[in-house]
Amino acid sequence: MKNFFDRYGELIGLILVVIIFVSGILLIFEKQKLSKLLPSNSSDSSNDEVINKLNDLEKRIKNLEEKNTVVPASISQNEQTKNMININTANLDGLDSLSGIGPAKAQAIIDYRNSHGGFKSIQQIQNVKGIGASIYEQIKNSISI
């Protein structure tokens, strides 16, 4: 081991000096970037102003995130329910049009609803033989009662 350090000790020292130097330069650049964000005078009111702007920006980002999870305004609630399949009234072809539901499962849905007096919730469709959690996840946004 002593041989290694005798041989490469100066090189390792030089590499450490370069790393420290580059790190210092990077810190200077980051400090310049931050100083552009903050006002030139360091009064409390100007710092409060920056904090308020950052808070406003955070609120705007949250609003955008929420808007991405909400159904677009152009699709009304009536249009959404119009495109849904009512599992209590749909015929074989309507049920067959659902993703993951073929003619046999569509008939099983009809048989289940006839023998149990209809579905009380869309989750009950998982009680139909052959329709488990994975199929339910595929169709839950396309069905209604």
C-alpha positions, 0 to 999 in steps of 0.5 A: 500500500505504501508503494501506491501512495509513494507512486500516486500521492502527488497525483491524488493531491493534485486531483483533490486540489482540482476538485476543490477548485472546481467546487468553489467555482460552481458555488460562485456560479450558484451564488450568482444565480441566487443573487439574481433572484433576490433584490439588491437591497436586503431589506425585510420587505423586499425579502418578504416580496420574494417569499410572496412571489415564491408562494404565489408560484407554488400555488399556481403550480398546485392549481395546474396539477389539480387541473390536470387531474380534473375532467376538462371543462369541455366535457360536461357531466351529462356527456360523461354519463351519456358515454358510460354503460349502465350495467343495470340496463345495458344489453349484451352488445353494450356490455360487450363493448367494454374493455376486457368484456367479451360476449361470455362475460357480458352474459354473465353480467346480465345473469348476475343482475337478473338473479340479484336484482341489479347492481347497487354499486359499480364495485359489485360487478367484481362479484360476477364470475370472471371479473376481478380487480384488474378488469374492474380497474379497466372498466370502472370509469366507463360504467355506471348504475 
